[in-house]
Amino acid sequence: MPTLLLVRHGRSTANTAGVLAGWTPGVSLDAHGEKQAKDLADRLGPLPVSLVVSSPLDRCRQTLAPLLEVRDQLALRLDERLGECRYGDWTGRPLGELASEPLWRTVQAQPSAAVFPGPEGESLREMSHRAVESVREWDAEVEREHGPDALWVACSHGDVIKAIVADALGLHLDQFQRISVEPCSITAIRYTSHRPFLLRLGDTGELGGLAPRPSSGDAVVGGDTGTR
């Protein structure tokens, strides 16, 4: 039962500009995002990370760079399935402008029906399917290669992480807009033979409690005791 640490990339130049970046090339972390990435490496420092996987987009790779500098035994693995949703003709446009589009209301109220326009656009259902498939496949590989108590990191994007969390919680995709994850936050999920456990959501603080510990896969009646 490995533990997945889902990292949203640090704050980007598109975030501060209020633009929907999508797969636009060359979108980088801004100065604050670079600091977040350095802090992330410190936060993950005490944890025995076995594998690091990332969206191929620059802002995710830059977010992981400080961690990989101090963990030179780790090689970065790229997976396009963890890449941002392909927003098609919406890519690169200001969010304030997009909010007036009829499709915006569909994205808010019924995401499972949202298909982004243009030949490069995909649906949120497609995005969710590929992302969930990715993390579940990598999680199984981590368990085979590093054992059931391994920790691994995947760096991705806001909507992608929200879709993975919705799946872990057994929520319909139409509920995924209830979930929020900040830039450079960590969301922790442990997949077990019985069910996934959401251990942290959008965490920006201390991570020591995520160190591996024995678990039967059963939920603790009355709630986790907080003891080791």
N, C-alpha and C positions, 0 to 999 in steps of 0.2 A: 504494500500500500504506500507507494511513494507520495510525496507531497509536492504539488505543483505551485510555484510562486509565479503568478502572472503579474508582470510589470507593465504598466502603461508607460510609454516613452515620456521623457521630460518635456517641459513646455517648449513649444516650437515657435518659429517666427510666424507661422500661419495661425497658431493659437492667439498670439498677441495681436495679429492683424485682423482677426475675426473672419478668416477665410477658410473655406472647406478644402483642405489640402488634398485628400484622397491620395492618388498615386503620382501627384505632381513631382517630377524629379527635382532634387536640390533643396528640398525643404529641410532646414537644419534646426537644431536646438538654439534658442536664444541664450543670452548670458545667464538668465535665471535657470533655464533648463540644463545648462552645463554644470551649474552648481548642484542642481538636484541630482545629476548623474554621479557626481563625485560623492555626494552624501549617500546615495544608494549603495555604492561600493562599500562604504563604511558600515552601513546598516546590515549588509549581507556578510560582512567580514567574519563574524563568529560562526556562520552556518556552513556545514559541509556540502556545498553545492557539487553535484555530480555531472550535470549537463546544462548547457546554455543553448537555447534555441531562440531564433528571432525572425520577425518579419524582415524582409530584405530592404525595407526602406531606410534611408539614411538616418532619420531621427531615432529609430529604434537602435540601430547599430551604434550611433553616437552615445546613446544612453547606456549601453553595455560596455563601452570602451574602457572606462575607469575600472570596472570590475575585472575585465579580462587582463588589464595591465598588472593587477596584483595577483591574479590567479592564472599564471602563465601555463599551467598544466591543462587548462580548459580550452578547447577549441570551439569557436562559434559555429553553430549549425544554422543554416538559413532554410526557411520554409515559407513559400509563397502563400500557403493556406492561412498563415497568420498575418498576412498583409492586410492593409486597410480595405474597407469595402470599396468596390469600384463604383464610384458615384457618377460615372459617365459624364454627361454634359453639365452636371452640377460642379464638377471638379474645378477648383480655382476661383469659384464665385464667392462673394461676400455672404456670410450667413444672414445678415440683415435683409439682403435682397431675396435670398431663397425662402425666407419666412413668409413671403407673400405668394409663393407658388402653391397651387392646389395640392400638389404632392406632399408638401410639408405637413399638412394636416393628416394625411394618411400615415406618414412616417411617425407622427406623434400618437395617433389613436389606433392604428391597425398596421403595425410594422410588417406583419407577415404578408400583407398585400402590396407592399411598396417595391416597385421596380424602378430603378433609376434610368433616366432617358439616355438615348444615344447608343451607338454600337458597342461602346466599352462599358456600358452600365450593367450592373447585376442587381439581383433582388436581395433584400435583407435575408430572406430564407436561404438563398444560396450561400451568402456569406456565413451565416450561422452554421450551416451544414459542414462547410469545409473547415471552419475553425474548430468545431467540436471534434470532427474526425481527426484533425491534426493532433490536438492535445491528448486525446485518448490513445492514439497510436504511439505517440512519443512516451506517454506514461507507461504503457505496457513494455516498451523497449527499455526504459529506465529500470523497471523492475527486473526484467530478464538480466540486464547487464550489471546492475548495481545493487540489487536486492530490494526488499519491500520497505526498508526504512530510509531510502534515498530521498534527497531533495533535489529538485531541478527547477530551472528558471526558463520562462518563456516571455519574451518582450513583444508586445503587440500594441494595439490601438483601442481607443475608448469603446466604440461600438462592437468591436470584435470581442473584447473582454466581457462586455455586458451580455453578449449572446452566450458566451461560454458559461457565465454565472447563471443565467436563466436556465440553461440546460441542466446544470448541476443541481439547481433547486427544484427541478421538475416543473418550471413555469412555461407556459405557452410564450412563444416569441412576442405576442402582442403585449406581454407584461414587461418586456425588457427595458422599456423607458422608465420604469420605476427604480432602476439601478443606476448608480452614479459612481464613477471612478475618476479621481483627480490625476493630473499629470504626475508621473513618477511615483504613483502609489503602488502598493503591492496587495494583490488579492490571492489568498492561499486556498487551494482546494486539495483534498485528499480523496482519491477515488478508491473505493473498496469493492469487494464482491457483493456487498449488500446495497450500497448507495454511496454517492459522493457526499463528503462533508465540506461545507464552506467554513473555513477556519478564520479567515480575515477577509474583509471587503474594503478596498480602497484605503488600506492602512498606510499612514505616512510616519509612523513612530517606530518604537523598539520592536525587534523581531525575535528576541531570544526564546520566546515561548514556542516558536516553531521548530526548535531543535527536535530531532527524531525521538520518539518514545514509543514503547510497546502499545499496541492497540488491537483489540479483537475485531474491530469493524462494527461493533454494536454501539448504538447511541447510549450515553450515560443517562439513566432515568433520573430526573430531577435537575439535569444539567451538569456540565463538566465541573469537577471539583476544584480544578486549579492546582492540584498537587502533582508532583512529578513521580 
